Amino acid sequence: MQLFPNQQMSACSILQTKSHICKDRPTFSLDQFLADHRKPLELVVATKPVLTNGKHNSNRGKKTEVFPFKDPAQIEALHQYLLNRAANAAPRYRNAFYRDWLFFTLSLNMGRRGCDTLSLKWSQVLELKSTSPLVYEIIGTDYNRLTERKTGKSALLVYNEDARAAIRFYLDATGIIPQPDDYVFPSTKHAANGSQQPVDPDNMGKTIKAAAKACGIPFNVCTHSLRKTFGYRLYKNTGDIALVQYVLNHSSTAMTLRYIGIDCETITEAHQHLGNTLPESFYLKEVIA
């Protein structure tokens, strides 16, 4: 697939696949998205809670807390931004920018922590059949697992339709020949001994932050926002919080509800159902001309 630095590419024109990443819809315009959504997005930012109890998490509600992308329009805008960034990059940067988009997409669809996703090697993603021509099979076994760095727990690696489409597109767009022992997300810098090393999670976090800012997304994000988004989407599509807890390897459903932001939604909705207490004259009435 030949790409040109000045080529403008929409997410749907690039991903000619039946995956959920690209459905039949009019060409998506990032500029139009920003024009239509920047102001409404600013209005949905909730005031952070002020906690007075001494026994609380000091990070709760501060800038260090990161949030999931709950609005599908935000996710689509991020896809568009990262793909256009790669398609229009100078040749020496193009593969690295497509790599960033692949991380974004796999993280949204696999739900693993950023450090675990970045440590993936191609042997954990696909089975290489031939290099000339490139023939491979994406792994789809129940025994494809990784050990989480943070918890030491075993986690299943599942590549759904979106993940598989993204992997195929990435390999076509970059022309990379995946070697089993190579990192899927290699850093442009090598270790002191010259060996390949994965992208640093903090650096990838900066990329996600910059993309969110460019798309007019006003809340604090990092790579962990993608895992939270996965959990939120899984819950919204299944309604099974126990399943989400199991997939994320959490210790309780209460922890999972807070983690994916459902507790905040529930609290907000509860407040809206308290009923009116002010005199009727306080409420806006329809103006009849």
C-alpha positions in Angstrom: 0.0 0.0 0.0 1.7 3.2 -1.2 1.2 6.3 0.9 2.2 9.9 0.3 3.1 12.6 2.8 0.4 15.0 1.6 -2.3 12.4 1.1 -5.5 13.1 3.1 -7.1 9.8 4.3 -10.3 9.3 6.2 -10.6 6.4 8.6 -13.2 4.7 6.4 -11.3 5.1 3.2 -8.2 3.6 4.8 -9.9 0.7 6.5 -11.7 -1.1 3.8 -13.0 -3.8 6.1 -16.3 -5.0 7.7 -15.0 -4.4 11.2 -16.6 -2.0 13.6 -13.7 0.4 13.0 -15.1 1.2 9.6 -18.8 1.0 8.8 -20.5 2.3 5.7 -21.0 6.0 6.5 -20.2 9.3 4.9 -16.6 10.4 4.9 -15.7 11.5 8.4 -14.3 15.0 8.8 -12.1 15.8 11.8 -12.5 19.6 11.2 -16.3 19.2 11.1 -16.2 17.1 14.3 -14.3 19.8 16.1 -16.6 22.5 14.8 -19.7 20.5 15.9 -18.6 19.0 19.2 -15.9 21.2 20.8 -18.4 23.4 22.8 -20.8 20.6 23.8 -17.8 18.5 25.0 -16.7 21.3 27.2 -20.1 21.4 28.9 -20.1 17.8 29.9 -17.1 18.1 32.2 -18.4 17.4 35.7 -17.1 19.4 38.7 -14.5 17.3 40.6 -15.8 16.2 44.0 -14.2 17.8 47.1 -13.7 15.2 49.7 -13.5 16.2 53.4 -13.2 12.8 55.0 -9.6 12.2 56.1 -9.6 8.6 54.9 -9.8 9.0 51.2 -7.6 8.6 48.1 -5.7 11.9 47.8 -5.6 11.4 44.0 -9.4 11.2 43.7 -10.7 14.0 41.5 -7.2 15.5 40.9 -5.6 15.9 37.6 -3.8 12.6 38.0 -7.1 10.7 37.6 -7.8 9.7 34.0 -11.1 9.0 32.4 -12.5 6.7 29.7 -13.7 7.8 26.3 -17.5 7.2 26.6 -18.6 9.1 23.6 -18.2 7.1 20.3 -17.6 10.4 18.5 -14.5 10.9 20.6 -13.1 7.5 19.7 -13.8 8.1 16.0 -12.1 11.4 16.1 -9.0 9.9 17.7 -8.9 7.2 15.0 -9.1 9.9 12.4 -6.5 12.1 14.0 -3.9 9.2 14.5 -4.5 7.8 11.0 -4.1 11.2 9.3 -1.1 11.9 11.4 0.6 8.8 10.1 -0.6 9.1 6.5 0.8 12.7 6.2 4.0 12.1 8.1 7.5 12.2 6.6 8.5 8.7 5.5 11.0 8.3 8.4 8.2 8.9 11.0 5.3 7.1 9.2 5.8 3.6 10.6 6.1 4.9 14.2 2.9 6.9 13.8 1.0 3.9 12.4 2.5 2.0 15.4 0.9 4.5 17.8 -2.5 4.1 16.0 -2.2 0.3 16.3 -1.5 0.6 20.0 -4.6 2.8 20.4 -6.8 0.3 18.5 -5.5 -2.8 20.2 -5.8 -1.2 23.7 -9.5 -0.3 23.0 -10.3 -3.8 22.0 -8.1 -5.9 24.3 -8.3 -4.1 27.7 -4.8 -4.8 28.8 -2.7 -2.3 30.7 -0.4 -0.1 28.6 2.8 -1.6 29.9 1.5 -5.2 29.0 0.3 -4.2 25.6 3.6 -2.5 24.8 5.6 -5.5 25.8 3.8 -7.8 23.3 6.0 -9.6 20.8 4.8 -10.8 17.4 4.9 -14.4 18.6 2.0 -13.5 20.9 0.0 -12.0 18.1 0.5 -14.1 15.0 2.0 -17.3 13.6 4.3 -16.4 10.6 3.9 -18.9 7.7 6.0 -17.2 5.1 7.9 -13.9 4.7 7.9 -13.8 0.8 5.1 -13.4 0.2 4.0 -12.4 3.7 1.6 -15.1 5.0 0.5 -15.2 8.6 -2.3 -16.3 10.9 -3.4 -14.2 13.8 -3.5 -16.3 17.0 -6.9 -17.3 18.2 -6.3 -19.8 20.9 -7.6 -20.0 24.5 -4.0 -20.7 25.6 -2.6 -17.4 24.3 -2.0 -15.6 27.6 0.4 -13.1 29.2 1.4 -12.5 32.8 0.4 -9.0 34.0 3.4 -7.0 35.2 1.4 -5.2 37.9 -0.4 -8.1 39.5 1.4 -11.2 38.3 -2.0 -12.7 37.2 -2.6 -14.5 34.0 -4.6 -12.7 31.3 -6.1 -14.0 28.1 -5.1 -12.3 24.9 -8.1 -12.0 22.6 -7.9 -10.5 19.1 -11.5 -9.6 18.1 -12.6 -8.4 14.6 -11.4 -4.9 15.1 -8.0 -5.9 16.5 -7.5 -8.3 13.6 -8.4 -5.7 11.0 -6.1 -3.2 12.6 -3.2 -5.7 12.6 -3.7 -6.5 8.9 -3.9 -2.9 8.0 -0.8 -2.0 10.0 1.3 -4.7 8.3 0.0 -3.7 4.8 0.6 0.0 5.4 4.1 -0.3 6.9 5.4 -3.2 4.9 6.9 -4.6 8.1 7.9 -8.3 8.1 7.0 -9.4 11.7 9.6 -11.5 13.3 8.6 -13.7 16.3 11.0 -12.1 18.8 10.5 -8.5 17.7 8.3 -6.2 19.7 5.0 -5.2 18.1 5.6 -1.6 19.4 9.3 -1.1 19.1 10.9 2.1 20.3 12.9 4.2 17.8 15.7 4.1 20.4 17.7 1.0 21.2 19.1 -0.3 24.5 22.8 0.4 25.3 23.7 -3.0 24.0 21.9 -2.3 20.7 19.0 -4.6 21.3 15.4 -3.6 20.4 13.2 -2.3 23.2 9.5 -1.4 23.4 8.0 2.1 23.5 8.1 3.5 27.0 4.5 3.7 28.5 5.1 7.4 29.5 6.0 8.3 26.0 2.9 6.6 24.6 0.9 8.3 27.2 2.1 11.7 25.9 1.0 10.7 22.4 -2.5 9.8 23.6 -2.7 13.0 25.6 -1.7 15.1 22.5 -4.2 13.3 20.3 -7.0 13.9 22.8 -6.1 17.6 23.0 -6.0 17.9 19.2 -9.5 16.4 19.1 -10.9 18.8 21.7 -11.4 16.2 24.4 -11.2 18.2 27.6 -10.7 15.6 30.4 -7.4 14.1 31.6 -6.3 10.9 29.7 -3.3 8.6 29.3 -2.8 5.0 28.1 -4.9 3.8 31.0 -7.9 5.6 29.6 -8.0 3.0 26.8 -8.3 0.1 29.3 -11.0 2.0 31.1 -12.8 2.6 27.8 -12.6 -1.1 27.0 -14.2 -1.9 30.3 -16.9 0.7 29.9 -17.8 -0.5 26.4 -17.8 -4.2 27.5 -20.2 -3.3 30.3 -22.5 -1.2 28.1 -22.7 -4.0 25.5 -23.2 -6.9 28.0 -24.6 -5.4 31.2 -22.5 -8.1 33.0 -20.3 -6.3 35.6 -19.1 -9.7 36.9 -17.7 -10.5 33.4 -16.0 -7.1 33.2 -14.5 -7.6 36.6 -13.2 -11.0 35.5 -11.7 -9.8 32.3 -10.0 -6.8 34.0 -8.7 -9.1 36.8 -10.3 -6.8 39.5 -10.9 -8.0 43.1 -14.5 -6.7 43.3 -17.4 -5.5 41.2 -17.4 -2.2 43.2 -13.8 -1.6 42.1 -14.8 -2.3 38.5 -17.8 0.1 38.6 -15.7 2.9 39.9 -12.9 2.1 37.5 -15.0 2.3 34.4 -16.9 5.4 35.6 -20.3 3.7 36.0 -20.5 4.8 39.7 -20.3 8.5 38.6 -23.0 7.9 36.0 -25.3 6.3 38.6 -24.7 9.0 41.2 -25.4 11.7 38.6 -28.6 10.0 37.4 -29.8 9.6 41.0 -29.4 13.3 41.6 -31.5 14.0 38.5 -34.4 11.9 39.9 -34.6 13.7 43.2 -37.6 15.8 42.0 -38.1 19.5 42.1 -38.1 21.4 45.4 -38.1 25.1 44.2 -41.4 27.0 43.6 -42.7 26.5 40.1 -41.8 30.0 39.1 -38.1 29.2 39.3 -38.3 26.8 36.3 -38.0 27.9 32.7 -41.3 27.8 30.8 -41.9 27.7 27.1 -42.2 31.2 25.7 -45.3 31.6 23.6 -44.8 34.3 20.9 
